[in-house]
Amino acid sequence: MDYKGIKCPVCEKPFTENDDIVVCPTCGAPYHRACYMEKGECIFTDLHEAGKDWAPPPPPSAPDVSSEIKDKECPNCGTLNAHSALFCSICNASLTGTPETHRNSAYSTPPAGSGPNRAPGQGAYPPPPPMSGAYHGFGGMPIAFDPMGGANPTEPIAENVTYGDVSKLVQQNSGYYMAVFKNTNTYGRSKFNFSAFLFSGGWFLYRKQYKPGIILTAIMFLLLIGSSLVSYLIVNPIMIDALDTVGISYNDATYLQLIDALTQYFSTNPAQYLLFCLPLLIYALMLGIMIFSGIRGNRMYMKHCVRTVQEIKRTSQNESDAAAAYSARGGVNTAAAFCLLGCYLITQWIPLFFI
């Protein structure tokens, strides 16, 4: 075993490569020979009595960066990282200013005078083509990952706002949104957001767009509750009345019998047909809101990010205040997602109390 760097339990000096080390034959604890002779025996008698072996002390744990202020800006993608971070949490670029030393790159510069592809009179490989993403070598193959989605961090997206500023606010999945914002801002064409389509107001709340999120969520919940109440209080009684007119019990009726009974019932009560279709009309309205959210979601999010960045720049006194504001107002709100899930389950049980 290599004991280099481990402290002697007697003198508490770290072992070096040239130290004369002896090991206890019972528990395996290492000592300087002089220290062991001074004590005359192993000092870990408790381990001997318990029949346990000596183990080196665990290495010190890494500092917890989750509570640190995010004030270290990545020079590659503009993401704000914890104060003691060495690498960017988004693109893994070095934050120490020496990427050629710390990054796992397939374009590391070889020593002078080597390399079969060097130009005449040069002693190193030519530099790789510039890209905004970080290079990561896997099995000798360089893979480019661009956290900015092809957008230049210094390029303006609006007045006094750059794509790099917006990426600080977006944080999670910034590569996707930067590419979408770039395409929207340049060509006026946005991309359909399937997350916004599926979750509507929930997606807006998740992305901290609270005003449209609250409005859309309230509308969707009211429509959902209304549909459930209409089904239990209007549609079900209509089906029961239709089956009673033909002398069939609701619990014993088959699907075809129900269709025949409703056809006869609506022929004599046409006004009831609109009430019977009311839940379908409500679901159609809900589908329309979902489609609207999917089509307009990315464009609304881009405008929200631009307004928020402009407000942060206008109200922040210094870079530290701005960094704290980006951290607090940016990213996502996962608590809203779980809260909405709970509310959805509750609304599914509310109509049962009206049966």
N, C-alpha and C positions, 0 to 999 in steps of 0.2 A: 504494500500500500504506500502511496505517496503522501507523506505527512507534511510536505512543504506548506508553510503558511498556517498550520495548526499550532495553537499555543501549548507549550508544555504545562501540565497541570500544577507543577511546583513553582517554577520561576515565571510562568506566564509569558515567556518570550516565544515568538513564532519560530518554528523549526525552519532551518535552511537546508540547502542541498549538501553542505559540508558538515553538518552536525552529526555527532556520534549518538545514535538513537537506539535505545533498548525498549523492548515491548514486554509488558506483563504477560506471562504464559497463561494466566487464568482468564483475564478479561480482555487482553489485547490493548490496554492503554499504553500510549507511547510516552517516553521520558527522555530527557538528556541523561546520558549515562551518569554524569556527575550528580544530577538531581536525584536519580534513583538511588545511588549509593548514599547520598546524604540522608534520605528517608529510610533506607534499609528495606523497604517493602512498598507494595502498591498502596496508594492512598484510597482506592475505590473499594473499600471493604464491603460497602453495602451492595455493590454489584456482585461480589463473590458470594455473599450470603444468599442473594436472590437468584444466583445462577444465570446472571445476565452478562452480556458482552458490552464492552465500552464502545460508544459510537461517537464520531466527531460531531461537534456542534453544527446545527443547520446554518446555512448561509443566511445573511440578512435579507429580509424580504424587500422587494422593490417598493419604492414610495407610491402611495395612493395618489394618482393624479386626477381622480374624479372630482375632488373637492378644490382643486387649484383653479385659479382664474385663468381663462383662456386668452392669453395676450401674445402668444408667439405665432406670428403669421407665417404660413408656408410660402416660401418664395416661388413655388411651382404652381400651386392651384389657389392660393390665397386663403385657405382654410385656417381658422384660429385654433390653435392647439394649447394644451396645458403648458404652464410656465416651465416645467422641468422636462418636457417631452423632447426626445432626440430625433424622432421621425414623425412625419405627418400621419394623422389617423386616417386620412382619406386616400392619399396617393403614395404614402410611404417614402416620400422624398426626405432627404436629410435636412434637419433644421439647424445644423451646426456650421453650415457654409462650406463643408468639404465633402460633397457627394461622391467624389471619386474614391474616397477612403471607406465610406460606410455603406454605400448602396451596392446591392448585388447586381451589378451591371455587366452585360455581355460586351460592353464597349470600353472596358478598362484599358487605359493606355499602357502598353508594354514598355520595358526599358528601352532607352535610346539604342539604335543600331539593330533592333530586332523587328521581325514582322515581314512576311513575304510580300505584303501588299503596299509597302511604303513607296512613296514617290522618290525619284532620284534626288539624293542629297538630304533626305529626311530620315529620321531614326525612329519614327513611331507611326502607328496607323493613322490615317486621316480621321478627323472627328466625324461622328455620326450626324445624319441630317437632323436639324432642330425640330423638336416636337414639344407640345405643351404637356404631354403626359410623362409618366415615369417609366423607366425600363426595368424589367425584372427578368432575370435569366432563369430559365427552367430547362435543365438538361442541355445547356449550351444554346438554347433558342431564345432570342430576345422577344419579349412580348410587350407591346406598347399599351399602356392604360392611361386614358386621358380623363381625369376627373372633371375637366371643364367641358367635355363633350364637343371639342373642336372650337370652342369660343376662346378668344384672347382675353385673359384676365384684365388687361388694361384698356380694352375696347369699351367705349361708352354704350350703354343700353338706353339711357335716358339722361336728362340734365343732371350733372354732378353725380352720376351713378354708373359704375362699370360692372362688367360681368363678374369680376373678382369680388366686388362688394356684395353682389347678389348671392354668390356662392357661399359667402360667410353666413348668410341668413338661411339659405336652403339647407345646407349641411348634408343630411341624409339623401342619398341618391342624386347628388348634385350633377353628375355626368349626364343623366337623362334630361333633367330640367334645363340645364344650360344649353344642351343641343336643341331642345324644343323652343326655348326663349330666343335663341339665335335665329332659328328658322322663322319664328313668328315675327321677330323684330325686323328681319331682313326682307322676307318675301311676303309677309302678311298671312301666312298659312300656319295654322296651329295643328296640333295632333290630338286625335281623340284619346281621352284619358279614361281607360277602362276602370280604374279604381274609383274615380269620381262617378262614373256611370253606375257601378255596382253599389256604392255606399252613399252617394249623393251628399247630403249634409254632413254625414259622418266623416267623409274625406276632407271636407273644408275645415271641420273642427280639428281633425288630425293634423292638418297643415297649418293650424293656428290662424285660420281666416274666420274669426269668430262671428262677425256680423252676418255674412251670407250663410255660414254654417248653422247658426241658431235659427235663422229664418227658414231655410230649407228643411232642417231637421224637424222644426215645429210643424211645418206644413205636412211633411211625410207622416209624422206620428198622428196628426189629426186625421189625415186620410185613412191611415191604417186602422185607427180606432173606429172611425166612421164606417169603414167597410165591414169590420167585424160586427159592429152593432146592427147594421142593416141586415147582415146575413142571419144573425140570431133572432132579431126582432121582426123582420119583414119577410125575408126569403123563406126561412124555415116554416113559419105559419102558412105561407102561400102553398108550399109543397104539401103540408099536412091537409089543408082544406081541399086541395086538388085530389088527393088520394081518398079523402073521405067521401067526395062526390061520386066516386066509382066503387066505393065500398071496400077499399084495400087499406090495411093497416100500414102505418109509416114504417114500422120495424120489419114487416114482412115483404115490403114491396121490392121488386127487382128494378133494375135501371130502365128496362124497356117499359115496364108498367108505369114507372114514374114519368117517362116521356109522354106516353099516351095520355096519362091523367092530366098532365100540364097542358097538352095540346087542346084537350076538350075544355079544360078550365079557362084558358085564355080566349077560346072562341066565344065564350059567354061573358067573360070579364076582361075585355081588352085593356082596360085602364091598369090592371094589375101587372101587365107585362113590363111596363116601364119600371115599376118598382122592383120587379124581379131582376131586371138587368142593371139596376143601380150599382151593385158591387163591381160589375164589369166596367162601368163607366168610371168609377173611382180608381180601379186598377189602371185603366188607360191613362188617367190623369197622372198617376204616380209614375207610369212608364215615361210619359212626356217630360216630367221633372228629371228623371234619371238621364234621359237622352240629352236634355239641356245641360245638365251637369257635366256629362262626358264631353260635349262639344265645347263648352265655354270654360271648363275647369282650368286648363293650362293657361289660357289667356288671362283669366281673372287672377290666377296665382301670380303670374308675372307682374301684373299691375300692383297687386298687393305687396310683393317684394320690393318693387321700385319705390312705392310710397313709404314703406317702412324704413328702407335704407335712407331715403331723403330726410325722414323725420329724425332718425338716429344721428345723422350727421349734423342736423340743425340744432339738436338739443344737447349733444355730448360736449363736455368741456375739454376732454383730452382723449387720447387713444385708449386709456384704461377704461373710461366710462363707455366708449363705443364698443370695446370688446365685451364688456359685461352686458351691454344691451343686445348685441348680436347673439350672445349665448342664451339670454333670457327670452328673447322674442323670436329667435330662429329655431330651426329644427322641427321636431314633431311633438305632438301631445298624445302619448300613448294612453294616458289616463282617460282621455275623452273616448277612445275606442272601446275600452272596457265598460265605461259608464253607459255608452249607447247600447252595448250588447245587453246589459242588465235592464235598461229601459225597454228594449224591444221584447225581452222575455216577459216583462211585467204586462205590457200592453196585450200580449197574447192571452193572458189570463183574465184581464178585466172583463171582457164580454161574458165570461162564465157566471159572473155575479148577477147578470141580468136575465139569465134563462128562467 
